[in-house]
């Protein structure tokens, strides 16, 4: 084997790789697209152990006319048998991550779509990419992975890497095993099979499939505010702006994406259409249509107003029976060539839930100046909708909606035209302004936990050594209200005991005096400890404020007597009627011994008027009024993530709309959406803080309009993946909790700061206090910030501009002195000496160090 192509291991990493390098024309590798790669460098197999990175030297790839450099391989997260998938691998070439899109927005994947569905799971969409990570199936080999996905390519990859490779001096391919957990009974390798890197004739690159239907012209139209709306006889409609492409909207009903559109954007309709449509004008700039199916009626109004297309509709069940309504709105450009962005996620091709960023953006590939952004404006649509796209055809749909007999539901939507080439970013910034989410400052970084400085015994000195160097910060600490106080008695068996002669309690704690336990007197000591902790922190570090933690659903319960707890009526029930418990969390909080004795962590819904809601509110009051905390943090606050599992639904009652529906479109079970039911709790918790002038921080973006514009803050957990960070784009400041990447080194934290910024978000720290130096570090200098505008790699605020990109910026837009803080690729502060005098009309010139960061701060 030539030394030029030897594996270059990282320090302390020893890897054996079966490798064969050739410079010949190689055809099809097993399980991969049948496209001939010329002058390919080939490697039979690469195995990367759990948690490790392997670096592979490659030759130079000089540019060739009419050719593109591609990398083809099979890949799996090795497992002895098939078992699902996860983001298990990261690739980079010459230090640049391999992500979904090349510069200019082109797809890197060749010969397969960027999303897939697993065999046997038709309703769940998975994305190949999440930022720099690849979704790999758990399987023994690529052939098994291929057969486990609907399109038969689950383990096969071909990537356009033309922009990443160098034509001189060689190249380096880095492969990182990012599996979240190491298997206990076999090696947790990431395995690449039959790797080939070489030249592919551009003429052989498959054209993307176009699934958007061809439709005829629509005759009926109105225009206003530079927008043209066309209402088709077939019930669909189209919208356009001058010079831009038409976006067409159609509607079908069915549980699958192949359900036929019955309201079509065409004046020619099938004679056997199952729907009757009537249309009439709506003022001078709109249309009202009524569509009637057997047992179902849709009344829709579309109109132009204030530079938007308003789209309002009412669905009505005209029968005496509860019926499912799996509607599917189809969105596409007339030429079928649209780049979609779902919920701000650059990698998503399908999402089961997008309530926190209920948007779908279509940008023209023929003329990227033009785009159309659809926003769900009403709460119920936000909660019920899913979205996906394939081949230029997008769907906004629901597979969880049912209507009661003679019941109805209203949906409000808007379509925002974009004409400045800004695509999704121009669109989402317009929504932020229209929804009024800008304007609430994040005054200081909020550290979710902290590490203790070593070898310091005195409590106050420990706080000073650990946190005092950071300047003004907020510290989230102290454990969970109620939950942390209640785990102590369960773990230590020091719960109230029954008298010797009293009847025994059932289960593993026969001496438990439940009546005494439910007086919760054991919580008093916990609260006293919290008050003393806050006093100690304030003495040690007067510039630190303290935030206490709470959870809106998780509570300790003794399972054999769970029905005797006063909050039993609010228990979240699963489809089989049992109480919702996630054993992992029960064990994490209570430890195994207490779980074996019958203690559990159950989930409850704080419904309006319930004793459980009052318990939550009373704990907030006690935290702020007695323990003197400065703020409150609430976990899982919106109840609405991307999935529809976990604690999202309660099957003990019906909210009037949410349901489980089978493949044939029949209602199987009715349920209640906790994201909807908890609205009163969310509002009242926020009110408890705001009326005291204290900040409120929530985990997860808002799913309800009543919450969106309130002056609070929210973060998205970065550990859930790069694209999920966009779930915070409609928060006051789009914060991302830094629970991802390397949290133990300054370089790792700096990389996370840049990753958040790359998707228009601001890093919110975890316990990284000991890796940061001084108050001018690249985390603390992100604050304070009041957001004006977000973009990919740049966030503009009132007090500061944060960017990864050199350029001219129309900021701050007023007369001011601006200081530039420049950080290099390692996160070192290399300069803070530049101070620029700005006028209102001037543009700020910024030069960012390579792979670095600049923070421009108003210092007037």
Secondary structure, DSSP 8 states (H G I E B T S, - for coil): --GGG-EEE-TT-----------EEE---TTS----EEEEEEEEEEEE-TT-EEEEEE------TTEEEEEEEEEEEE-SS---EEEEEEEEETTEE--SB-TTS-BSB-SS-SEE-BTT-TT--EESEETTEEEEEEESSHHHHHHTBTTS-TTEEEEE-TTTS-SSS-EEEEEEE--SS--SSS---EEEEEEEEEEEEGGGS---------------EEEETTEEEEE-TTB-EEEEETTS--EEEEEEESSSTT--EEEBSSS---TT-S-EEEEEE-TTSEEEEEEEETTEEEEEEEEEETTEEEEEEEEEE-SSS-EE--EEEEEEETTS-EEEEETTBSS-SEES--GGG-EEEEEESS-TT-EEEEEE-SHHHHHH-EEEEETTEEEEE-SSBEE-TT-EEEEEEEEEEE-SS-HHHHHHHHHHHHHT-TT--B-S-EEES----TT--SHHHHHHHHHGGG-SEEEEEEEETTHHHHHHHHHHT-S-B--TTS---STT-TTB-HHHHTTTTTHHHHHHHHHHHHHHHHHH-TTEEEEEEEESSEEEEEGGGGGGSTTGGGB-B-TTS-B-B-HHHHHHHH-HHHHHTTEEEEEB---TT-HHHHHHHHHHHIIIIIS--SEEEEET-S---SSS-TTSEETTS--SSBEEE-TTS-EEEE-EEHHHHTHHHHHHHHHHHHTTT-EEEEES---SHHHHTSS-EEEEEGGG-TGGGGGGTTSSS-EEE--SS-SSSHHHHHHHHHHHHHTT-EEE--S-GGG--STTSTTGGG-SB-EEEEETTEEEESSEEEESS-EEE--S-SSEEEEEEEE-TT--EEEEEEEEEE-TT--EEE---TT-EEEEEE--
